[in-house]
Amino acid sequence: MRTRVRTDIVYNFDELSESAQQSALEWFAQGNQECYDPDDLTMVFQETLKQWGFPDDQIEWSLSYSQGDGIAFYGGIDVKQYLAHTKQTTKFRDLLRSPNIYIEAYINRNSFGYHYSHYNTMYVGLDVSHDSGKLTANQEILADNLREGLIEHVVEVSQTLERMGYAELEYVTTREYIVEQIEINEYEFTEDGKLI
């Protein structure tokens, strides 16, 4: 039996040639995309939805640059939180202050929501009722305005979350992010840019 001793030369990232660095960056970028934890992104979405008073327990998203991709969220809307966040509490005080008025706002899945997840898969509903069975003319107008505002903001927030999601997924493949991870973890490479 004989023993053979092998010596490998290892390189830090900044010691690699430009082509070897590019090879390493491409390998890490692909791995980062494949291994990205979707729960991390969902938590980012939840924080934004909580601020708006929108439901954050049933979030569905797909961000693969395909038709039908986007962010959808379903459940009950906290109307007081929504109005506080949009600084509209005073505008709707006639609805909010009456103890005899009940407001229920929600987002349900529409027929598109069984195939896709984006702003156009959500149906925004608002039920405003009074104990007497009748709202005043002003309360009816306010209820209509509230419904329209909710619909507009649900779409806006969904599109904002979609942009945030794509930006986050793209960031984990940037040179800046990858080099930072390489340096933090003190990775070493072969001459052609393969991770050791």
Backbone as a ProteinNet text record, in pm:
[ID]
protein_1_A
[PRIMARY]
MRTRVRTDIVYNFDELSESAQQSALEWFAQGNQECYDPDDLTMVFQETLKQWGFPDDQIEWSLSYSQGDGIAFYGGIDVKQYLAHTKQTTKFRDLLRSPNIYIEAYINRNSFGYHYSHYNTMYVGLDVSHDSGKLTANQEILADNLREGLIEHVVEVSQTLERMGYAELEYVTTREYIVEQIEINEYEFTEDGKLI
[TERTIARY]
83.7	0	88.6	40.8	118.5	26.4	79.8	4	41.5	-59.7	-33.9	-82.4	-1.6	-37.5	-69.8	-184.5	-226.7	-234.1	-186.5	-190.5	-280.5	-381.5	-469.9	-442.7	-444.5	-430.6	-572.2	-596.6	-729.5	-719.6	-829.8	-833	-950.8	-928.7	-1040.3	-1107.4	-1227.9	-1302.3	-1227.2	-1172.3	-1105.9	-972.8	-924.1	-801	-828.6	-954.4	-989.9	-980.9	-960.8	-965.1	-1109	-1125.3	-1259.3	-1355	-1307.3	-1395.2	-1428.5	-1335.1	-1361.9	-1459.4	-1444.8	-1540.9	-1681.5	-1690.7	-1820.7	-1883.2	-1800.4	-1848.9	-1902.9	-1828.8	-1872.9	-2002.5	-2010.9	-2131.8	-2254.6	-2239.3	-2351.8	-2396.7	-2301.7	-2336.2	-2412.6	-2363.6	-2431.8	-2568.4	-2579.1	-2707.2	-2813.3	-2778	-2873.3	-2913.1	-2815.7	-2844.1	-2929.6	-2902.8	-2982.3	-3127.8	-3150.3	-3288.5	-3359.2	-3290.4	-3351.4	-3375.4	-3289.8	-3297.1	-3362.7	-3411.1	-3470.9	-3591	-3597	-3704.8	-3828.1	-3934.2	-4053.4	-4119	-4096.2	-4152.3	-4094.7	-3969.7	-3907.9	-3984.2	-4017.5	-4090.7	-4233.7	-4296.1	-4431.9	-4435.7	-4332.8	-4328.6	-4319.2	-4245.3	-4237.9	-4376.2	-4446.6	-4580.9	-4675.6	-4665	-4753.5	-4738.3	-4616.5	-4593.4	-4661.5	-4650.7	-4713.7	-4865.3	-4919.2	-5064.6	-5120	-5048.6	-5092.4	-5104.5	-5008.3	-5012.5	-5139.4	-5182.9	-5301.9	-5432.3	-5424.1	-5545.1	-5601.7	-5521.5	-5564.2	-5528.9	-5599.6	-5574.8	-5433.6	-5370.8	-5233.3	-5216.1	-5325.2	-5311.8	-5330.1	-5386.5	-5400.2	-5344.1	-5214.3	-5143.7	-5101.2	-5131.1	-5089	-5010.8	-4897.7	-4816.8	-4738.1	-4708.7	-4625.1	-4548.5	-4416.8	-4333.1	-4230.2	-4277.6	-4187.3	-4191.2	-4234.7	-4243.3	-4336.2	-4441.2	-4540.1	-4670.2	-4749.3	-4881.4	-4959.8	-5026.2	-5103.6	-5027.7	-4900.2	-4821.9	-4855.4	-4833.9	-4857.4	-4882.2	-4949	-4976.6	-5126.2	-5186	-5326.7	-5336.1	-5433.1	-5453.6	-5603.1	-5646.3	-5789.4	-5820.6	-5940.7	-5985.2	-6052.6	-6071.6	-6138.3	-6046.8	-6105	-6031.2	-6064.6	-5963.3	-5981.9	-6005	-6131.8	-6168.4	-6108	-6110.5	-6053.2	-5903.2	-5832.5	-5688.9	-5664.2	-5743.8	-5730.8	-5749.9	-5856.3	-5884.9	-5777.5	-5726.1	-5618.6	-5492.2	-5460.4	-5339.4	-5348.9	-5468.4	-5487	-5528.6	-5531.4	-5565	-5701.7	-5799.5	-5934.5	-6038.2	-5994.4	-6087.2	-6189.4	-6144.1	-6234.2	-6336.9	-6293.6	-6382.8	-6500.1	-6476.8	-6579.9	-6635.5	-6619.6	-6662.3	-6811.3	-6893.4	-7038.2	-7072.8	-6988.4	-7008.9	-6948.8	-6834.2	-6760.3	-6816.8	-6873.4	-6915.1	-7051.4	-7131.7	-7266	-7258.1	-7308	-7303.9	-7403.4	-7493.1	-7595.3	-7557.6	-7437.6	-7392	-7286.5	-7301.5	-7208.5	-7139.8	-7008	-6929.3	-6847.2	-6862.2	-6780.7	-6719.5	-6587.6	-6516.3	-6432.5	-6420.8	-6350.7	-6300.9	-6208.4	-6156.7	-6175.3	-6250.3	-6272.8	-6206.2	-6185.9	-6130.4	-6241	-6208.6	-6304.8	-6273.1	-6342	-6325.5	-6184.6	-6111.8	-5974.5	-5878.8	-5917.7	-5832	-5807.3	-5875.5	-5852	-5738.3	-5693.2	-5584.6	-5463.9	-5489	-5383.4	-5380.4	-5277.8	-5266	-5214.1	-5304.6	-5265.3	-5380.3	-5362.3	-5460.6	-5599.2	-5606.6	-5735.4	-5803.6	-5753.5	-5816.3	-5892.8	-5899.4	-5961.6	-6091.5	-6193.6	-6320.5	-6327.8	-6342.4	-6351	-6498.9	-6542	-6680.3	-6689.2	-6799	-6822.9	-6971.2	-7002.4	-7140.8	-7153.9	-7239.9	-7266.6	-7416	-7449.2	-7590.3	-7617.3	-7743.4	-7788.2	-7894.8	-7901.1	-8001.7	-8142.9	-8166.9	-8301.8	-8328.7	-8222.6	-8239.3	-8215.6	-8198.7	-8181.9	-8068.6	-7981.7	-7874.8	-7926.1	-7868.4	-7902.4	-7840	-7882.6	-7828	-7677.2	-7633.6	-7490.8	-7414.8	-7472.5	-7407.6	-7396.3	-7497.1	-7491.7	-7377.9	-7364.8	-7256.8	-7121.2	-7109.3	-6983.9	-6951	-7051	-7028.9	-6979.9	-7039.9	-6995.3	-6852.2	-6820.2	-6684.3	-6583.1	-6622.3	-6534.5	-6508.6	-6613.2	-6599.9	-6504.3	-6523.7	-6437.8	-6292.5	-6272.6	-6136.6	-6069.2	-6144.4	-6088.6	-6046.2	-6132.3	-6099.9	-5972.1	-5962.9	-5845.6	-5718.6	-5728.9	-5610.1	-5569.5	-5664	-5628.2	-5545.3	-5588	-5512.4	-5373.7	-5370	-5243.1	-5145.8	-5194.6	-5107.9	-5060.6	-5148.3	-5109.3	-4997.4	-5011.9	-4909.2	-4778.8	-4788.9	-4669.4	-4596.6	-4671.3	-4609.8	-4544.5	-4606.6	-4548.4	-4413.6	-4408	-4281.1	-4176	-4217.7	-4126.3	-4073.3	-4161	-4122.3	-4021.4	-4048.9	-3954.1	-3820	-3823.7	-3699.5	-3617	-3683.6	-3613.6	-3553.1	-3630.2	-3580.9	-3465.1	-3470.8	-3361.5	-3237.9	-3258.5	-3145.6	-3056.2	-3116.7	-3034.9	-2949.5	-2965.7	-2882.2	-2783.9	-2781	-2689.9	-2548.1	-2454.9	-2312.7	-2289.7	-2347.6	-2329.7	-2368.8	-2487.1	-2536.1	-2448.5	-2416.7	-2341.1	-2200.5	-2133.4	-1998.1	-2002.1	-2103	-2118.1	-2130.5	-2211.9	-2228.5	-2098.8	-2027.1	-1899.2	-1800.7	-1793.8	-1698.9	-1737.9	-1866	-1912.6	-1880.1	-1903.5	-1883.3	-1739.8	-1656.2	-1515.4	-1500.7	-1581.1	-1572.4	-1440.5	-1394.1	-1273.1	-1305.5	-1221.9	-1251.7	-1130.5	-1159.8	-1053.1	-1020.6	-917.9	-874.3	-981.3	-1068.4	-1173.2	-1303.7	-1306	-1422.7	-1518.4	-1477.3	-1564.7	-1545.7	-1656.1	-1652.9	-1585	-1498.6	-1431.7	-1510.7
-116.6	0	123.4	224.8	347.7	466	570.3	691.1	801.8	864.2	974.9	1102.7	1203.8	1332.5	1428.3	1492.3	1585	1725.1	1821.2	1960.1	2037.8	2105.5	2190.2	2335.4	2418.1	2562.4	2618.3	2691.3	2749.9	2901.4	2961.1	3105.4	3167.8	3286.9	3369.5	3426.7	3472.1	3521.9	3633.3	3728.8	3843	3806	3684.4	3637.5	3566.1	3540.1	3469.3	3561.6	3499.7	3576.8	3624.3	3718	3771.3	3662.2	3573.5	3466.5	3365.9	3337.8	3246.1	3309.6	3440.9	3510.4	3502.4	3524.4	3519.6	3380.6	3278.2	3140.3	3115.8	3163.1	3146.5	3223.9	3346	3428.1	3360.4	3305.9	3238.8	3116.9	3041.9	2922.6	2962.2	3064.9	3110.4	3169.2	3246.3	3308.2	3201.9	3098.1	2990	2920.6	2893.9	2829	2915.4	3046.3	3137.5	3140.9	3140.7	3139.7	3010.6	2899.4	2769.5	2746.1	2801.3	2773.6	2884.9	2988.2	3099.6	3049.2	3083.3	3037.9	3125.4	3071.1	3151.4	3206.7	3141.1	3192.5	3328.7	3352.6	3483.3	3593.5	3568.1	3666.6	3681.8	3573.1	3579.1	3664.8	3655.3	3737.9	3886.3	3920.2	4059.9	4107.1	4022.6	4057.3	4075.3	3985.8	3992.8	4124.9	4170.3	4296.3	4413.2	4418.8	4526.7	4517.5	4397.7	4380.4	4418.2	4384.9	4421.4	4572.4	4645.1	4791.3	4847.4	4786.7	4833.5	4784.2	4686	4625.7	4518.5	4477.2	4374.8	4237.4	4133	3998.1	3950.3	3886.4	3840.8	3691.5	3621.7	3479.5	3388.5	3439.2	3358.3	3438.6	3426.1	3496.8	3392.7	3420.2	3331.2	3414	3361.3	3435.2	3342.1	3395.7	3328.2	3437.2	3428.3	3531.6	3466	3417.5	3350.8	3415.8	3541.7	3617.2	3551.6	3487.1	3425.5	3504.7	3491	3553.1	3493.7	3577.4	3530.6	3534.4	3572.3	3581.5	3709	3704.8	3820.7	3777.6	3866.7	3842.9	3858.5	3764.5	3774.2	3742.8	3804.8	3782.7	3782.9	3692.3	3670.6	3669.6	3715.4	3714.3	3846.1	3866	3985.8	4106.4	4222.9	4349.8	4420.6	4468.4	4549.8	4693.5	4732.9	4862.1	4977.6	4969.3	5077.7	5091.5	4980.2	4984.4	5041.1	4998.4	5048	5199.5	5249	5392.8	5471.5	5415.7	5482.7	5490.2	5380.3	5376.3	5474.5	5486.5	5577.2	5717.4	5741.2	5871.6	5922.7	5831	5864.8	5847.9	5830.4	5806	5919.4	6042.5	6157.8	6159.6	6130.3	6131.2	6034.4	5921.3	5818.2	5810.9	5916	5912.8	5887.7	5932	5910.4	5761.3	5681.6	5536	5471.3	5521	5457.8	5485.6	5602.6	5642.6	5588.9	5551.5	5504.3	5360.6	5338.5	5202.9	5108.9	5163.9	5082.9	5043.2	5081.7	5047.9	4937.8	4838.6	4726.3	4725.5	4717.2	4718.7	4590.3	4521	4401.1	4412.5	4408.7	4414.2	4288.3	4238.8	4111.9	4103.9	4013.3	3984.4	3835.6	3803	3663.5	3635.1	3509.9	3464.9	3473.1	3533.3	3530.3	3410.3	3397.8	3278.9	3264.9	3376.1	3368.4	3316.7	3332.1	3297.6	3149.1	3066.3	2922.5	2877	2970.7	2938	3029.3	3150.7	3251.3	3314.3	3396.5	3473.2	3612	3707.1	3846	3938.1	4067.2	4166.4	4146	4080.4	4063.1	3931.6	3862.9	3738	3759.1	3885.4	3915	3993.5	3950.5	4023.8	4093.5	4225	4302.9	4326.6	4281.3	4299.5	4389.7	4463.7	4549.9	4544.6	4506.1	4504.2	4607.1	4704.9	4807	4801	4780.3	4769.7	4848.8	4885.9	4961.3	4878.3	4887.8	4813.3	4837.6	4961	4996.3	4940.6	4892.6	4839.2	4942.2	5068.9	5173	5267.2	5292.4	5391	5525.9	5632.7	5765.8	5780.9	5882.3	5907.3	5930.3	6008.2	6034.6	5906	5820.9	5694.7	5602.8	5605.5	5525.2	5573.2	5705.5	5763.2	5725.5	5737.6	5701.8	5554.1	5468.1	5323.9	5296.7	5364	5347.7	5397.1	5511.6	5565.7	5472.8	5417.5	5324.6	5200.8	5147.4	5028.8	5058.4	5172.8	5208.5	5226.6	5290.9	5309.8	5178	5087.1	4955.1	4881	4881.5	4812.5	4869.6	5001.2	5068.2	5034.4	5036.8	5012	4865	4774.4	4631.6	4606.2	4663.4	4649	4711.8	4832.7	4904.3	4826.2	4774.6	4700.1	4569.3	4501.2	4377.6	4405.1	4511.7	4545.3	4588.7	4660.4	4701.1	4579	4484.8	4362.7	4282.1	4279.4	4207.6	4269	4402	4468.7	4440.4	4446.2	4415.9	4273.1	4180	4039.3	4016.8	4073.8	4058.5	4122.9	4239.4	4307.8	4222.1	4159.2	4074.2	3952	3888.3	3769.9	3805	3923.5	3966	4002	4059.5	4101.9	3984.8	3869.7	3755.5	3698.4	3749.1	3703.4	3812.2	3924.6	4032.7	4003.6	4061.8	4048	4095.4	4210.2	4268.5	4169.5	4109.9	4017.6	3891.6	3836.8	3711.5	3730.9	3837.9	3863.4	3881.8	3950	3967.3	3831.8	3741.9	3608.2	3526.8	3539.9	3468.6	3514.9	3646.2	3701	3663.5	3672.1	3637.3	3491.9	3404.3	3259.6	3214.1	3306.5	3276.8	3157.3	3157	3048.9	3056.1	2937.9	2929.3	2854.4	2879.6	2830.9	2767.7	2686.4	2637.8	2749.7	2729.4	2833	2871.1	2774.5	2804.3	2853.5	2879.3	2939.2	2841	2716.5	2617	2623.8	2613.9	2619	2493.5	2512.7	2397.8	2357.8
0	0	0	-70	-69.2	-43.8	10.1	43.3	-53.7	-107.8	-198.4	-131.5	-127.8	-68.7	-182.3	-171	-276.4	-217.9	-290.2	-245.7	-341.2	-284.9	-364.8	-329.6	-431	-408.5	-397.7	-290.8	-270.9	-279.9	-320.5	-344.1	-269.1	-221.5	-176.1	-299.6	-286.1	-401.1	-473.4	-397	-460.1	-525.5	-503.3	-567	-699.3	-729.3	-852.7	-973.2	-1089.7	-1214.2	-1236.2	-1326.4	-1352.5	-1400	-1487.5	-1537.9	-1427.7	-1338.9	-1227.3	-1128.3	-1105	-1018.9	-1078.8	-1208.8	-1275.5	-1263.3	-1277.6	-1264.7	-1123.4	-1023.5	-884.1	-858.9	-909.9	-890.8	-952.1	-1071	-1137.7	-1058.1	-1006.3	-928.1	-802.5	-730	-609.1	-640.7	-748.8	-785.5	-809.6	-882.5	-908.7	-778.7	-694.9	-566.9	-476.6	-474.1	-390.6	-435.5	-566.9	-616.2	-578.7	-596.4	-569.8	-421.2	-337.3	-193.2	-113.3	-180.2	-107.1	-27.6	98.6	185.8	164.4	105.9	78.5	204.7	319.2	444.3	480.5	442.9	469.8	397.1	272.1	192.7	243.5	281.5	335.4	461.4	545.8	667.3	633.7	529.7	484.7	440.9	366.8	321.3	440.4	537.7	654.8	729.1	745.8	817.5	747.3	616.5	539.9	549.2	536.8	542.5	679.5	786.6	922.2	937	880.8	889.5	826.8	718.8	647.4	710.5	798.6	852.3	759.8	661.9	566.9	622.5	577.2	630.2	597.5	696	675.1	703.2	728.1	760.5	640.1	531.9	409.9	292.8	274.8	167.6	64.8	-60.4	-168.5	-269	-311.8	-407.8	-497.9	-614.1	-711.7	-784.6	-784.8	-846.5	-937.7	-1050.3	-1144.1	-1282.2	-1286.5	-1411.9	-1513.6	-1465.2	-1553.6	-1546.9	-1650.8	-1649.2	-1532.1	-1459.4	-1345.4	-1214.8	-1219.4	-1096.3	-1020	-891.3	-806.8	-663.6	-587.5	-446.3	-423.1	-351.6	-312.1	-163.7	-99.2	43.9	70.6	158.6	181	329.9	362.8	501.4	538.6	667.8	717.4	721.4	697.5	701.2	831.6	900.8	1020.3	973.4	964.3	906.2	986.1	1118.1	1199.8	1175.4	1167.2	1138.5	998.9	902.1	765	760.9	825.5	823.1	898.5	1006.7	1080.6	994.8	926.5	843.4	726.7	669	554.6	599	730.9	788.8	741.3	745.9	702	812.9	936.2	1046.5	1058.5	1050.4	1063.1	950.8	830.8	714	732.3	798.1	812.9	955.3	1033.1	1174.1	1188.9	1092	1100.8	1098.5	1033.4	1032.4	1157.1	1200.7	1309.2	1447.8	1467.5	1602.4	1644.1	1550.2	1584.8	1638.3	1761.2	1817.5	1748.9	1668.2	1601.4	1459.2	1417.3	1282	1292.8	1208.6	1204.1	1067.4	1071.6	947.8	941.7	832.6	808.9	670.3	666	537.9	524.1	403.7	380.8	237.4	218.5	84.6	61.3	-41.7	-79.8	-213.4	-239.3	-367.1	-473.3	-588.3	-698.4	-788	-899.8	-984.2	-1040.8	-1057.7	-1107.5	-999.4	-873.4	-761	-742.7	-819	-809.1	-901.3	-988.5	-1081.2	-1064.6	-1014.6	-1006.9	-868.5	-845.5	-721.7	-756.5	-768.4	-795.1	-757.3	-780.9	-737.1	-797.8	-911.7	-979.1	-940.5	-838	-793.2	-663.7	-618.6	-489.5	-508.5	-437.3	-433.4	-298.3	-299.8	-176.6	-146.5	-29.6	12.1	133.7	142	257.2	289.4	410.5	457.7	568.9	548.1	649	678.6	805.2	843.1	970	986.6	1104.4	1174.6	1307.1	1384.2	1332.3	1290.2	1242.7	1103.3	1038.9	903.5	795.8	831.3	729.5	768.3	671.8	688.5	639.6	693.1	641.8	504	430.7	297.3	305.5	406.5	423.3	456.7	539.3	573.6	452.2	367.5	242.7	153	141.4	59.4	118.4	250.4	315.9	296	306.5	286	144	44.3	-94.5	-112.3	-51.5	-60.9	6.4	120.3	190.6	105.7	44.7	-41.6	-158	-223.7	-337.4	-294.3	-178.7	-128.3	-94.9	-33.6	-1.1	-127.1	-227	-352.9	-412.4	-417.8	-475.1	-396.2	-264.2	-182.9	-181.2	-189.7	-197.3	-322.7	-434.8	-559.9	-544.8	-489.8	-472.5	-383.8	-273.2	-181	-245.7	-316.7	-385.2	-485.8	-563	-662.4	-595.3	-483.9	-409.6	-355	-297.2	-245	-356.2	-471.6	-585.2	-623.4	-632.3	-663.8	-555.4	-429.1	-318.4	-329.3	-360.6	-372	-482.5	-600.2	-711.1	-677.1	-611.7	-575.4	-479	-383.7	-287.2	-356.5	-444.5	-514.7	-607.8	-666.4	-753.3	-671.2	-552.6	-469.7	-429.4	-399.7	-355.2	-467.7	-590	-700.8	-745.3	-674.1	-712.4	-665.3	-735.4	-699.7	-556.2	-522.9	-389.6	-279.3	-292.5	-190.7	-184.3	-300.8	-305.3	-247.9	-287.2	-236	-84.7	-35.6	109.3	178.9	122.5	181.2	174.3	64	48.2	155	175.6	273.7	416.9	447.9	582.6	615	517.7	539.2	509.4	464.4	435.2	340.2	233.7	135.9	60.2	18.1	-62.9	-191.3	-294	-427.9	-492.8	-594.9	-682	-780.8	-857.6	-952.5	-1052.4	-1090.4	-1188.5	-1124.4	-993.2	-929	-866.5	-852.5	-787.9	-636.1	-565.9	-420.6	-364.8	-266.5	-203.5	-80.7
[MASK]
++++++++++++++++++++++++++++++++++++++++++++++++++++++++++++++++++++++++++++++++++++++++++++++++++++++++++++++++++++++++++++++++++++++++++++++++++++++++++++++++++++++++++++++++++++++++++++++++++++

